[in-house]
């Protein structure tokens, strides 16, 4: 028994279903004798590519002569249909992919003359399976073939063909056959084969074929054998695994109502029945596509060809979803699930997770899920503002109908006076604030839709962006109504100054420009209203400055009671080091804080002050040390000497402090006896040599001249 798709394969161009753009082009090329040397037929499977290549060979080799279309009655046409014509060579590139196959079957035989006709036709099926080396070997023959050679190549994947080959052929793209053409052809075949059918069953077969005539004919032949030549819709659904419209409608309504238990129950029923879950996911996506079309453009027969009952059900499901964007998000989630189900080993888990994501957007962390939740909240707010109340809100949110609740009038509580911004609230403790407090927005009237308030906030932001001073005038403004021509703006009581400022030309022009950008051309009018509560000023954040840690004060050093001595104050760097906790003060040589008592004042014998021309006469510290050791009463002032002055204890203490300030601590001063003070010693003191000569000893004698 011959298969239906072989038995009813087209034998002439007129019998081709669809593909009119290809048929008309080839017919004209044959009539005008302008046939190309190479053709490439691309398209889905079962659309007639190989059949068209054979028809082209019949047109070139038909015995009716050149320029005539074949009728399929001559001997050459019958030989080509049977696949035994010597001048028509069909090559399966899937099994002949290498260079040797191309060389032996095409290149080496292409130069031979045809046997029966005027042309030699090479039909290469699945040409994309050839290797790049085989394509390169065929390239020269394909570019400049003999005059009697014509190539007709067929492929379902033209992207795999080399660009050098595509540039040397005429390409024809075959389209998927429409469902109406498929169904009409199936009706014709059923009449010829005496097969009983239901129109709905043939419609299902055409839809499941997805534009392929061969798949539709195979399904029809299989159903005819299964049902005894009586094709029914139930038998077609059972064999094809098609999900019935009732089940798809239940799942769609459960998705709209966010009823997850019902969805899981439906999936469990499909698994127990042995249905293909991937096929179910595809059917559900097709069904939701119809729901999306009805939700977006309405039940239009021109856009959605379906029965009246089906359109009524789709309209009810679209109303249950309440928003086309929600259906669009469901389609996106299902598309991702279908792609994942093709490669997973647990299709049920993937499908259940996808249905949960659609039903419960709070479990999905995508932006689309957040947008759906926000849209549901907005619909609930609008429904609550409408007279229908809670029932409309529940329908807008996409949940089941709630039980009837008696209407209860709740009086609106008076708005409390705003707390003054200056000072904390009594009875509470002030807390440190990390940032400025947000400024509260003026409350919107209950009867104004939220979208108008959003637009009004956009107007206020535009005015503030243009001028912050003018934008501050609208801080307490509330939009009450919009009649399409005038905006009614309400201000709290005591806003007379603001209303006067709004009459200024510059403020009026800026506000009208912002309103026109958001609402369109409109005027505005402002008035005071007791229902508008002024926005309290945002309190300034209280910043607490932590107290600075107490600096560690070093203990003062012991000072001799006999010397009126004040230590030099520490530098800033030393003070910081001392004040820093955890660090111990370590005295330095240049610090002026003494650790030991200042020695008792020592009398110093001084001459008159030295001038620039005359060296100063004084004593050296070494000589003063010897005098100090020899003096039995260091605390008493020595007797006056002729020509010399004796230093008092106060003067001596001042000199000691001055020397220590210049040279540091540890400088000792001694006084020599008057008879041992020579001119050289005085000159050494005047020159700054306080140690005297290095070779000075007590046995040196001074002459009278030195005295």
C-alpha positions in Angstrom: 0.0 0.0 0.0 1.4 3.4 -1.0 1.5 6.2 1.6 -0.8 9.1 1.0 2.0 11.6 0.8 3.6 9.6 -2.0 0.4 8.8 -3.7 -0.8 12.3 -3.8 2.5 14.0 -4.5 2.0 16.9 -7.0 2.9 15.9 -10.6 2.4 19.4 -12.1 2.9 23.0 -11.0 -0.9 23.4 -10.6 -1.1 20.7 -7.9 1.3 22.4 -5.6 -0.4 23.6 -2.4 0.8 27.1 -1.4 4.2 28.4 -2.5 2.7 30.5 -5.3 5.7 32.8 -5.4 8.0 29.8 -6.3 5.6 28.3 -8.8 5.0 31.4 -10.8 8.7 32.3 -10.9 9.7 28.8 -12.2 6.8 28.7 -14.7 7.8 32.0 -16.2 11.5 30.9 -16.3 10.5 27.8 -18.2 8.2 29.6 -20.7 10.8 32.3 -21.4 13.7 29.8 -21.5 15.6 31.8 -18.8 16.4 28.9 -16.6 19.4 29.4 -14.2 22.2 26.9 -13.8 21.7 26.5 -10.0 18.7 26.8 -7.6 18.5 26.5 -3.8 15.2 25.6 -2.2 15.0 26.5 1.5 12.2 26.0 4.0 10.6 23.8 6.8 10.1 20.1 6.3 7.1 18.9 4.3 6.6 22.1 2.3 7.4 20.7 -1.1 11.1 21.5 -1.8 12.1 18.1 -3.3 8.8 18.0 -5.2 9.5 21.4 -6.7 13.0 20.2 -7.8 11.4 17.2 -9.6 8.8 19.4 -11.3 11.6 21.7 -12.5 13.4 18.6 -14.0 10.1 17.5 -15.6 9.8 21.0 -17.1 13.3 20.8 -18.6 13.0 17.2 -19.9 9.4 17.0 -20.9 8.7 15.6 -24.4 6.3 18.4 -25.2 9.4 20.6 -26.0 11.0 23.6 -24.6 8.9 26.4 -23.2 6.1 24.0 -22.3 4.9 23.2 -18.8 4.9 19.5 -18.0 1.6 17.6 -17.7 3.1 14.4 -16.2 1.8 12.1 -19.0 5.0 11.6 -21.1 7.5 8.9 -20.5 10.2 11.2 -19.2 7.8 12.7 -16.6 6.9 9.2 -15.5 10.5 8.1 -15.2 11.3 11.2 -13.2 8.4 10.6 -10.9 9.6 7.0 -10.4 13.2 8.1 -9.8 14.7 6.1 -12.7 15.4 8.8 -15.3 19.1 8.5 -16.5 19.5 12.3 -16.8 18.1 13.1 -13.3 20.5 12.2 -10.4 19.2 12.6 -6.9 22.0 12.6 -4.3 21.4 12.4 -0.5 24.0 14.7 0.9 23.4 13.3 4.4 25.0 10.0 3.4 27.4 11.4 0.8 29.1 14.2 2.6 32.8 13.9 1.7 35.0 15.2 -1.1 35.3 11.8 -2.8 31.5 11.5 -3.1 31.2 14.9 -4.7 34.1 14.1 -7.1 32.8 10.7 -8.1 29.1 11.4 -8.5 29.1 15.1 -9.6 32.3 16.5 -10.8 33.5 13.5 -12.9 30.1 13.0 -14.6 29.0 16.6 -15.1 30.9 16.9 -18.4 29.1 13.9 -20.0 26.3 14.8 -22.3 22.7 13.9 -21.3 21.3 10.5 -22.4 17.6 11.2 -23.3 17.0 15.0 -23.0 18.7 18.3 -23.4 19.6 18.8 -19.8 21.2 16.8 -17.0 19.7 17.7 -13.6 21.4 17.1 -10.2 19.0 17.2 -7.2 21.0 17.4 -4.0 18.8 16.9 -1.0 19.9 18.1 2.5 22.8 19.9 0.9 23.8 21.6 4.2 25.2 18.2 5.3 28.2 18.5 3.0 31.5 19.3 4.6 33.3 22.6 3.8 35.9 20.6 1.8 33.1 19.1 -0.3 31.5 22.5 -0.9 34.9 23.9 -2.0 35.4 21.0 -4.4 31.9 21.6 -5.9 32.4 25.4 -6.0 34.2 25.5 -9.4 31.7 23.2 -11.1 28.8 25.1 -9.5 30.2 28.5 -10.7 30.9 27.5 -14.3 29.0 24.3 -15.1 28.5 22.9 -18.6 25.7 24.3 -20.5 23.5 21.2 -20.1 23.9 20.9 -16.3 21.3 22.3 -13.8 21.7 22.0 -10.0 18.6 21.9 -7.8 19.7 21.9 -4.1 17.3 21.5 -1.1 17.9 22.3 2.5 16.1 23.0 5.8 19.1 24.9 7.3 20.5 27.4 4.8 22.7 29.0 7.5 25.1 26.1 7.3 25.8 26.6 3.6 29.0 28.5 2.7 28.5 32.1 1.6 30.4 31.4 -1.6 27.8 28.8 -2.6 24.9 31.0 -1.7 26.2 33.8 -3.9 26.2 31.5 -7.0 22.6 30.2 -6.8 19.1 31.5 -7.0 17.5 31.1 -3.6 13.8 30.4 -3.0 12.4 30.3 0.5 9.4 28.0 1.0 6.8 29.1 3.5 4.8 27.0 6.0 1.5 26.1 4.5 -1.5 27.8 6.2 -4.0 25.8 8.2 -6.8 26.7 5.9 -4.9 25.3 2.8 -4.0 22.2 4.7 -7.6 21.6 5.9 -9.0 22.1 2.5 -6.6 19.6 1.0 -7.4 17.1 3.7 -11.1 17.4 2.9 -10.4 16.7 -0.7 -8.3 13.6 0.1 -10.9 12.3 2.5 -13.4 12.5 -0.3 -11.2 10.7 -2.7 -10.2 8.0 -0.2 -13.8 7.7 1.2 -12.8 8.6 4.8 -15.3 9.9 7.2 -14.3 12.9 9.3 -15.3 15.6 11.7 -14.3 19.1 10.7 -12.9 19.8 14.1 -10.7 16.7 13.8 -9.3 17.9 10.4 -8.7 21.3 12.0 -6.8 19.7 14.8 -4.7 17.7 12.3 -3.9 20.8 10.3 -2.9 22.8 13.4 -0.7 20.0 14.7 1.1 19.7 11.3 2.5 23.2 11.8 2.6 24.0 8.1 3.9 20.7 6.8 1.8 18.8 4.2 3.7 15.6 4.7 3.0 15.6 8.5 -0.7 16.3 7.9 -1.1 13.4 5.4 0.7 11.0 7.7 -1.5 11.9 10.6 -4.6 11.6 8.5 -3.6 8.2 7.3 -2.8 7.0 10.8 -6.1 8.2 12.2 -8.0 6.5 9.3 -6.4 3.2 10.2 -7.0 3.8 14.0 -10.7 4.7 13.6 -11.6 2.6 10.7 -11.9 5.5 8.2 -14.0 7.6 10.6 -11.8 10.3 12.0 -13.3 11.9 15.2 -12.1 14.7 17.4 -11.7 12.6 20.5 -9.6 10.0 18.5 -7.4 12.8 17.1 -6.9 14.3 20.6 -6.1 10.9 22.1 -3.6 10.0 19.4 -1.9 13.5 19.1 -1.9 14.1 22.8 -3.7 17.3 22.3 -5.1 18.9 25.5 -8.8 19.6 25.3 -10.1 23.2 25.5 -11.9 22.5 28.8 -8.7 21.6 30.6 -6.8 24.5 29.1 -9.6 26.8 30.2 -9.5 25.5 33.8 -5.8 26.0 34.0 -6.1 29.5 32.6 -8.8 30.4 35.1 -6.7 29.0 37.9 -3.8 31.1 36.8 -5.9 34.2 36.8 -7.3 33.4 40.3 -3.8 32.4 41.6 -5.2 29.1 42.7 -2.0 27.0 43.0 -3.7 23.8 44.4 -5.9 23.5 41.3 -2.9 23.9 39.1 -1.0 21.2 40.8 -4.0 19.0 40.7 -4.3 19.5 36.9 -0.6 18.6 36.4 -1.0 15.5 38.5 -4.0 14.4 36.4 -2.0 14.8 33.2 0.9 12.8 34.6 -1.5 10.0 35.7 -3.1 10.0 32.2 0.4 9.6 30.6 0.2 12.9 28.7 3.2 14.6 27.4 3.9 17.6 29.6 5.9 19.4 27.0 3.0 19.2 24.6 0.7 20.4 27.3 3.0 23.4 28.0 3.0 24.3 24.3 -0.8 24.0 24.1 -1.2 26.2 27.2 1.1 28.8 25.7 -1.1 28.7 22.5 -4.2 29.1 24.6 -2.8 32.0 26.6 -1.8 33.6 23.3 -5.5 33.7 22.3 -6.3 35.1 25.8 -3.7 37.8 25.3 -5.1 38.7 21.9 -8.7 39.0 23.3 -7.4 41.0 26.3 -5.4 43.4 24.1 -7.6 44.0 21.1 -10.9 42.4 22.0 -12.9 39.5 20.5 -12.3 40.3 16.8 -13.1 37.5 14.4 -10.6 38.9 11.9 -7.7 38.7 14.4 -8.8 35.6 16.2 -10.7 33.1 14.0 -12.5 30.8 16.4 -16.0 29.6 17.2 -18.4 31.7 19.1 -18.3 29.6 22.2 -14.5 29.6 22.2 -14.4 33.4 21.9 -16.8 33.8 24.8 -14.7 31.6 27.0 -11.5 33.5 26.0 -13.2 36.8 26.8 -14.1 35.6 30.3 -10.6 34.4 30.9 -9.2 37.7 29.7 -11.5 39.6 32.1 -10.2 37.3 34.9 -6.6 38.3 34.2 -7.7 42.0 34.1 -4.5 43.1 32.5 -2.8 42.1 29.2 0.6 42.7 30.8 -0.1 39.9 33.3 -0.9 37.5 30.4 2.3 38.6 28.6 4.4 37.8 31.7 2.7 34.3 31.9 3.7 33.7 28.3 7.3 34.7 29.0 7.5 32.3 31.9 6.0 29.5 29.9 8.4 30.1 27.0 11.3 29.8 29.4 9.8 26.6 30.9 9.3 25.0 27.5 12.9 25.7 26.6 14.1 24.1 29.8 11.8 21.1 29.6 13.3 20.1 26.3 16.6 19.2 28.1 15.6 18.3 31.6 14.9 14.9 33.1 12.1 16.2 35.4 9.6 18.0 33.2 6.9 18.0 35.9 9.1 20.0 38.4 9.9 22.6 35.8 6.2 23.0 34.8 5.0 23.2 38.4 7.7 25.9 39.2 6.6 27.9 36.2 3.0 27.8 37.1 3.8 28.9 40.7 5.8 31.8 39.4 2.9 32.9 37.3 0.4 32.5 40.1 2.5 34.0 42.9 4.6 36.9 41.7 5.8 37.5 45.3 7.9 34.3 45.0 9.5 35.6 41.8 12.3 38.3 42.3 12.2 39.6 38.7 11.3 43.1 37.7 8.3 41.8 35.8 6.9 40.2 38.9 7.4 43.4 40.9 5.6 45.3 38.2 2.7 42.9 38.3 2.4 43.2 42.0 2.4 47.0 41.8 -0.2 46.9 39.0 -2.4 44.7 41.2 -2.2 47.1 44.1 -3.1 50.0 41.8 -6.1 48.2 40.5 -7.1 47.4 44.1 -6.9 51.1 45.1 -9.0 52.1 42.1 -11.5 49.5 42.9 -11.8 50.6 46.5 -12.4 54.1 45.4 -15.2 53.0 43.1 -18.8 52.5 44.5 -18.6 48.7 44.2 -16.1 48.6 47.1 -14.4 45.4 48.2 -15.8 43.1 45.6 -14.4 45.2 42.8 -11.0 45.3 44.6 -10.9 41.6 44.9 -11.6 41.2 41.2 -9.0 43.7 40.3 -6.4 41.9 42.4 -7.1 38.7 40.5 -8.5 36.6 43.4 -11.8 34.8 43.9 -15.0 36.6 44.7 -15.2 37.3 48.5 -18.2 36.8 50.6 -20.6 39.7 50.8 -19.7 42.1 53.5 -22.2 44.6 54.9 -21.3 48.2 54.1 -20.1 50.0 57.2 -19.5 53.7 57.1 -16.3 54.6 58.9 -16.1 58.3 59.7 -12.8 59.8 58.8 -10.8 60.7 61.9 -9.7 64.4 62.0 -6.1 65.0 61.0 -4.0 65.8 64.1 -2.2 69.1 64.2 1.4 68.7 63.0 4.0 68.7 65.7 6.3 71.8 65.7 9.6 71.2 64.0 11.6 72.9 66.8 12.4 70.7 69.7 11.9 67.0 70.4 8.6 65.5 71.2 7.9 65.5 75.0 8.4 62.2 76.7 10.8 60.8 74.1 14.6 60.8 74.0 16.4 62.5 71.2 18.3 60.0 69.0 21.2 60.7 66.7 20.1 60.8 63.0 22.4 59.5 60.3 20.8 61.6 57.5 18.1 64.2 56.9 14.6 63.1 57.5 12.4 62.7 54.4 9.9 65.5 53.8 6.3 64.1 53.9 4.1 64.7 50.9 0.7 66.4 51.2 -2.1 63.9 51.4 -4.1 63.5 48.3 -7.9 63.7 48.3 -9.7 60.3 48.5 -11.7 61.0 45.4 -8.8 61.8 43.1 -7.3 58.9 41.1 -3.7 58.0 41.9 -2.6 58.6 38.3 -3.6 62.2 38.5 -1.6 62.6 41.7 1.4 61.0 40.0 1.1 63.5 37.1 0.7 66.4 39.6 3.9 65.3 41.4 5.6 65.3 38.0 4.4 68.9 37.5 5.8 69.9 40.8 9.2 68.3 40.1 9.4 70.1 36.8 8.8 73.4 38.4 11.3 72.7 41.1 13.9 71.7 38.5 13.4 74.9 36.7 13.3 77.1 39.8 13.6 75.9 43.4 12.1 79.1 44.7 9.0 78.9 42.5 8.7 75.1 43.2 8.6 75.8 47.0 5.3 77.5 46.4 3.7 74.2 45.5 5.0 72.3 48.5 1.5 72.1 50.1 -0.5 72.2 46.9 -2.9 69.3 46.2 -4.6 68.6 42.9 -8.4 68.3 43.5 -9.9 67.8 40.0 -9.1 67.9 36.3 -12.0 68.5 33.9 -9.9 68.5 30.8 -9.6 72.3 30.6 -8.8 73.5 34.1 -6.8 72.1 37.0 -8.3 72.8 40.4 -5.4 73.2 42.9 -6.1 73.4 46.7 -3.9 75.0 49.3 -4.1 74.9 53.1 -5.7 77.8 54.9 -3.4 80.8 55.3 -1.9 80.5 51.8 -2.9 84.0 50.6 0.7 84.9 49.9 1.2 81.8 47.8 -2.0 82.5 45.8 -0.8 86.1 45.1 2.6 84.8 43.9 0.9 82.4 41.5 -0.7 85.4 39.8 2.8 86.7 38.8 3.5 86.4 35.1 6.8 84.5 35.5 5.3 82.0 38.0 2.2 81.6 35.9 4.1 80.9 32.7 6.4 78.4 34.3 3.5 76.5 35.9 1.5 76.5 32.7 4.5 75.1 30.8 4.9 72.3 33.2 1.2 71.5 33.2 1.1 71.4 29.4 4.0 68.9 29.3 2.3 66.5 31.7 -1.5 67.0 31.3 -1.7 68.9 28.0 -2.9 72.4 27.4 -4.8 73.5 30.5 -5.3 76.4 32.7 -5.3 76.3 36.5 -7.0 78.0 39.4 -6.0 77.9 43.0 -8.0 78.3 46.2 -7.7 77.6 49.9 -9.3 74.5 51.3 -9.8 73.4 54.9 -9.3 69.8 53.8 -5.7 70.4 52.9 -3.3 69.9 55.7 0.0 71.8 55.5 3.1 69.6 55.4 5.1 70.0 58.6 8.6 71.1 58.2 11.1 68.3 58.5 13.0 68.5 61.8 16.7 69.0 61.5 18.7 66.0 62.5 20.2 66.3 66.0 23.9 65.7 65.8 25.7 64.9 69.1 29.3 65.9 69.2 31.2 63.5 71.4 33.3 65.1 74.2 37.0 65.3 73.5 39.0 63.0 75.7 40.7 64.7 78.6 44.4 65.3 77.9 46.8 63.8 80.4 48.5 66.7 82.2 52.1 66.0 83.2 53.0 66.7 86.8 55.0 69.9 87.2 58.6 69.4 88.1 59.9 70.4 91.5 61.3 73.9 91.5 63.7 75.3 94.0 62.0 77.6 96.5 65.1 79.8 96.4 64.9 80.4 92.6 62.0 82.2 90.9 62.0 79.8 88.0 59.2 79.1 85.4 59.7 76.2 83.0 59.3 76.9 79.2 55.9 75.7 78.0 55.8 72.6 75.9 55.4 72.8 72.1 52.2 71.8 70.3 53.7 68.5 69.2 54.9 67.7 72.7 51.5 68.6 74.2 49.7 66.3 71.7 52.1 63.5 72.5 51.6 64.0 76.2 47.8 64.3 75.9 47.4 61.2 73.9 46.4 58.3 76.2 48.6 55.3 76.4 51.9 57.2 75.7 54.4 58.0 78.4 56.1 61.4 78.5 59.8 61.0 77.9 61.9 64.2 78.5 64.2 65.4 75.7 67.4 67.4 76.0 65.7 70.5 74.6 62.8 70.5 77.1 63.0 73.2 79.7 61.3 71.2 82.5 64.0 70.5 85.1 63.9 67.3 87.0 66.2 68.5 89.9 66.0 71.6 92.0 67.9 74.6 90.7 71.2 75.1 92.7 71.5 78.0 95.2 72.5 81.4 93.7 76.2 81.9 93.5 77.8 85.3 93.7 79.4 86.4 90.5 82.0 89.1 90.2 81.3 91.1 87.1 83.0 94.0 85.6 81.3 96.7 83.7 79.4 95.5 80.6 81.5 94.9 77.5 81.1 96.8 74.3 81.6 95.8 70.7 85.1 97.2 70.7 86.0 95.9 74.1 85.6 92.2 75.0 83.4 91.5 78.0 85.2 90.6 81.2 83.7 87.9 83.3 84.4 84.5 84.6 84.3 81.1 83.1 82.2 78.3 84.5 85.3 76.2 85.3 86.7 79.0 87.4 83.4 79.6 89.1 83.3 76.0 90.1 86.7 76.3 92.0 85.6 79.4 93.7 82.4 77.7 94.8 84.3 74.9 96.3 86.6 77.3 98.2 83.8 79.5 99.5 82.8 78.3 103.0 79.6 80.4 102.9 78.0 80.1 99.4 74.8 81.7 100.5 76.4 85.0 101.7 77.4 87.8 99.4 81.2 88.3 99.2 82.8 91.4 100.3 83.1 94.1 97.7 86.3 94.3 95.8 87.8 97.5 94.4 86.8 98.0 90.8 84.4 95.0 90.8 80.7 94.6 91.3 79.2 91.6 93.2 76.1 89.9 91.7 73.1 89.5 93.9 71.3 86.1 94.3 68.4 87.3 92.0 70.8 88.4 89.3 72.6 85.1 89.6 69.4 83.1 89.2 68.5 85.1 86.1 71.9 84.4 84.6 71.5 80.7 85.3 68.1 80.5 83.8 69.3 82.4 80.7 72.2 80.0 80.2 70.1 76.9 80.7 67.6 78.3 78.2 70.4 78.6 75.6 72.5 75.5 76.3 70.2 73.2 78.2 70.3 71.8 81.7 73.5 70.7 83.4 75.4 74.1 83.1 77.1 74.9 86.3 78.6 78.3 87.2 81.5 78.8 89.7 83.2 82.0 90.8 86.9 82.4 91.0 88.8 84.5 93.5 89.5 88.0 92.3 93.2 87.6 92.4 93.1 84.7 90.0 91.0 86.4 87.4 93.2 87.4 84.6 92.8 89.4 81.5 92.9 86.3 79.4 90.1 84.7 81.3 88.1 87.8 81.1 88.8 88.0 77.3 87.8 84.3 77.0 84.6 84.9 78.7 84.0 87.9 76.5 84.7 85.8 73.4 82.2 83.1 74.5 84.8 80.5 75.8 83.3 79.6 79.1 85.7 76.7 79.6 88.8 78.9 79.4 92.0 77.6 77.9 92.5 73.9 77.9 96.0 74.1 79.5 95.0 76.4 82.3 95.8 75.3 85.8 96.1 76.8 89.3 99.9 77.4 89.1 99.8 80.0 86.3 101.0 83.4 87.3 99.8 86.8 86.1 101.9 89.8 85.9 101.0 93.1 87.4 100.2 94.4 84.0 97.6 91.8 83.7 96.2 92.9 87.0 
